[in-house]
Amino acid sequence: MINILLVDDHELVRTGIRKILDDVKGFKVVGEAETGEEAVQFCRKSEPNVVLMDMNMPGIGGLEATKKIIRNHPDTKVIVLTVHSEDPIPTKVMQIGAAAYLTKGAAPTEMVNAIKTVNSGQRYLTPEIAQQMALNQLKSKEENPFQSLSERELQIMMMITRGERVPNISEQLMLSSKTINAYRYRMFEKLGISNDVELTHLAIRHGMIKTESL
């Protein structure tokens, strides 16, 4: 039996995925979580075999939650299931140890196949994401300036663009406000911008965030 945790801040999405997985022999959805924090707590109490993880959620978000789960529960496989298809997000996620990366446009059969694949100890990427990651290795940072960001800067970027303020980010990441602002201004310098509004516009232009998620 493959025990699965669903992590997404939209109940409708979780309900749809649960209905798909409940019909698959050998799969069991053992829990649901609305935030990265809830996912981390669930894994502490009951280690699922597979976690289906959204990226863009309130709180620490999917990137940090994925990192914590992989570090503390190496036998749990994390599959990122998100609207984000643009690099460097897929590359960063796979670099920290995610077992698979799927977009929410994937067919149900592909999601089922990905779960079986990672549970057997292999990694999985959709052909489209794999091709994009390969092509983006050939692109310059000027074509997508977000490729110059570190993992932490990328995480803070995602939190800022969904409306999180520095004090909230500081609390959620357990870093001082001074440290968060240092990352923030370093990120602005790399991207050639000067404020959060410009950051959001740039992220939309390069496909790093979707307008419907704002």
C-alpha positions as CSV (number, residue, x, y, z in Angstrom):
1,M,0.0,0.0,0.0
2,I,1.3,3.4,-1.0
3,N,0.3,6.0,1.7
4,I,-0.1,9.5,0.3
5,L,-0.4,13.0,1.8
6,L,-2.1,15.7,-0.3
7,V,-0.8,19.2,0.3
8,D,-2.7,22.2,-1.3
9,D,-4.4,25.3,0.0
10,H,-7.4,24.8,-2.2
11,E,-9.9,22.2,-0.9
12,L,-11.4,21.8,-4.4
13,V,-8.0,20.7,-5.8
14,R,-7.4,18.2,-2.9
15,T,-10.9,16.8,-3.3
16,G,-10.4,16.3,-7.1
17,I,-7.0,14.6,-6.5
18,R,-8.4,12.4,-3.7
19,K,-11.2,11.1,-6.0
20,I,-8.6,10.1,-8.6
21,L,-6.3,8.4,-6.2
22,D,-9.1,6.6,-4.3
23,D,-9.9,4.7,-7.4
24,V,-6.3,3.3,-7.8
25,K,-5.7,-0.1,-6.3
26,G,-2.8,0.0,-3.8
27,F,-3.1,3.8,-3.1
28,K,-4.4,5.2,0.1
29,V,-4.7,9.0,0.9
30,V,-3.8,9.1,4.6
31,G,-4.0,12.8,5.1
32,E,-4.5,16.3,3.7
33,A,-2.8,19.6,4.5
34,E,-3.5,23.2,3.6
35,T,-0.1,24.7,4.3
36,G,3.6,23.7,4.3
37,E,3.6,23.8,8.1
38,E,0.8,21.3,8.3
39,A,2.5,19.0,5.9
40,V,5.8,19.1,7.9
41,Q,3.8,18.4,11.2
42,F,1.9,15.5,9.6
43,C,5.1,13.9,8.4
44,R,6.5,14.1,11.9
45,K,3.6,12.1,13.3
46,S,3.0,9.7,10.4
47,E,5.5,9.3,7.7
48,P,3.7,8.8,4.4
49,N,5.3,7.1,1.4
50,V,4.6,10.0,-0.9
51,V,3.7,13.6,-0.5
52,L,1.9,15.5,-3.3
53,M,3.1,19.1,-2.7
54,D,1.8,22.4,-4.1
55,M,4.3,25.3,-4.2
56,N,2.3,28.4,-3.8
57,M,0.7,28.3,-0.4
58,P,0.4,30.6,2.6
59,G,3.1,30.4,5.3
60,I,6.5,28.8,4.5
61,G,5.2,27.5,1.1
62,G,5.9,24.4,-0.7
63,L,9.6,24.9,-1.3
64,E,10.6,25.2,2.3
65,A,8.2,22.4,3.3
66,T,9.7,20.1,0.7
67,K,13.2,20.9,2.0
68,K,12.2,20.1,5.6
69,I,10.4,16.9,4.7
70,I,13.3,15.6,2.6
71,R,15.8,16.4,5.3
72,N,13.9,14.9,8.2
73,H,12.2,12.0,6.4
74,P,14.5,10.7,3.7
75,D,12.2,7.7,3.0
76,T,9.3,10.0,2.1
77,K,9.1,10.9,-1.5
78,V,7.9,14.4,-2.4
79,I,6.2,15.0,-5.7
80,V,5.7,18.7,-6.5
81,L,2.4,19.3,-8.2
82,T,2.0,22.9,-9.1
83,V,1.0,25.5,-11.7
84,H,4.6,26.7,-12.0
85,S,6.3,25.4,-15.1
86,E,9.0,28.0,-15.7
87,D,12.5,27.5,-14.6
88,P,14.3,28.0,-12.2
89,I,11.6,26.6,-9.9
90,P,11.7,23.1,-11.3
91,T,15.5,23.0,-11.2
92,K,15.6,24.3,-7.6
93,V,13.0,21.9,-6.5
94,M,14.8,18.9,-8.0
95,Q,18.1,20.1,-6.7
96,I,16.9,20.0,-3.1
97,G,15.8,16.4,-3.6
98,A,12.2,16.3,-4.8
99,A,11.4,12.9,-6.4
100,A,9.2,14.3,-9.1
101,Y,7.9,17.5,-10.7
102,L,4.4,17.7,-12.3
103,T,2.3,20.6,-13.4
104,K,-1.4,20.7,-12.6
105,G,-2.1,20.3,-16.3
106,A,-0.8,16.7,-16.1
107,A,-3.2,13.9,-17.0
108,P,-4.5,11.7,-14.0
109,T,-2.7,8.7,-15.6
110,E,0.6,10.6,-15.5
111,M,0.1,11.5,-11.8
112,V,-0.6,7.9,-11.0
113,N,2.5,6.8,-13.0
114,A,4.7,9.4,-11.2
115,I,3.5,8.1,-7.8
116,K,4.4,4.5,-8.7
117,T,7.7,5.6,-10.2
118,V,8.9,7.5,-7.2
119,N,7.7,4.9,-4.7
120,S,9.9,2.4,-6.6
121,G,12.9,4.6,-5.9
122,Q,13.2,6.4,-9.2
123,R,12.7,10.1,-10.1
124,Y,10.2,11.5,-12.5
125,L,9.8,14.5,-14.7
126,T,7.2,15.2,-17.4
127,P,8.9,15.3,-20.8
128,E,7.9,19.0,-21.2
129,I,9.6,20.0,-17.9
130,A,12.6,17.9,-18.6
131,Q,13.1,19.5,-22.0
132,Q,12.6,23.0,-20.6
133,M,15.1,22.4,-17.9
134,A,17.6,21.2,-20.4
135,L,17.0,24.1,-22.7
136,N,17.2,26.6,-19.9
137,Q,20.7,25.4,-19.1
138,L,21.7,27.0,-22.4
139,K,20.0,30.3,-21.8
140,S,21.7,33.3,-20.3
141,K,20.6,34.8,-17.0
142,E,19.6,37.9,-19.0
143,E,16.8,35.9,-20.7
144,N,15.4,34.8,-17.3
145,P,17.0,36.9,-14.5
146,F,15.4,34.7,-11.8
147,Q,18.0,32.0,-12.6
148,S,20.5,34.1,-10.8
149,L,18.6,33.8,-7.5
150,S,19.6,31.4,-4.7
151,E,17.2,28.9,-3.3
152,R,16.4,31.2,-0.3
153,E,16.0,34.3,-2.5
154,L,13.6,32.4,-4.7
155,Q,11.6,31.3,-1.7
156,I,11.4,34.8,-0.4
157,M,10.4,36.1,-3.8
158,M,7.5,33.7,-3.9
159,M,6.4,34.8,-0.5
160,I,6.6,38.5,-1.3
161,T,4.7,38.2,-4.6
162,R,1.8,36.5,-2.8
163,G,1.5,39.5,-0.4
164,E,3.5,38.3,2.6
165,R,5.2,41.2,4.6
166,V,8.7,41.1,6.0
167,P,7.7,40.5,9.7
168,N,5.5,37.5,8.6
169,I,8.2,36.1,6.4
170,S,10.7,36.5,9.3
171,E,8.4,34.6,11.7
172,Q,7.6,31.8,9.2
173,L,11.2,31.2,8.2
174,M,12.6,31.8,11.7
175,L,15.0,34.4,10.5
176,S,15.4,38.0,11.7
177,S,13.7,40.8,9.7
178,K,17.2,42.2,9.1
179,T,18.2,39.0,7.4
180,I,15.0,38.9,5.3
181,N,15.6,42.4,4.2
182,A,19.2,41.6,3.3
183,Y,18.0,38.8,1.1
184,R,15.3,41.0,-0.3
185,Y,17.7,43.9,-1.3
186,R,20.3,41.4,-2.7
187,M,17.5,40.0,-4.8
188,F,16.5,43.4,-6.0
189,E,20.1,44.2,-7.0
190,K,20.4,40.9,-9.0
191,L,17.1,41.6,-10.8
192,G,17.7,45.3,-11.4
193,I,14.6,46.4,-9.6
194,S,13.9,48.6,-6.5
195,N,10.6,47.5,-4.8
196,D,8.1,44.7,-4.3
197,V,5.7,46.0,-7.0
198,E,8.4,45.8,-9.7
199,L,9.3,42.4,-8.4
200,T,5.7,41.2,-8.9
201,H,5.5,42.6,-12.4
202,L,8.8,41.0,-13.3
203,A,7.8,37.7,-11.9
204,I,4.5,37.8,-13.9
205,R,6.4,38.7,-17.1
206,H,8.8,35.8,-16.8
207,G,6.0,33.3,-15.8
208,M,7.4,32.8,-12.3
209,I,3.9,33.4,-10.8
210,K,0.4,33.1,-12.3
211,T,-1.9,36.1,-12.1
212,E,-4.8,33.8,-10.9
213,S,-2.7,32.8,-7.9
214,L,-2.3,36.4,-6.7
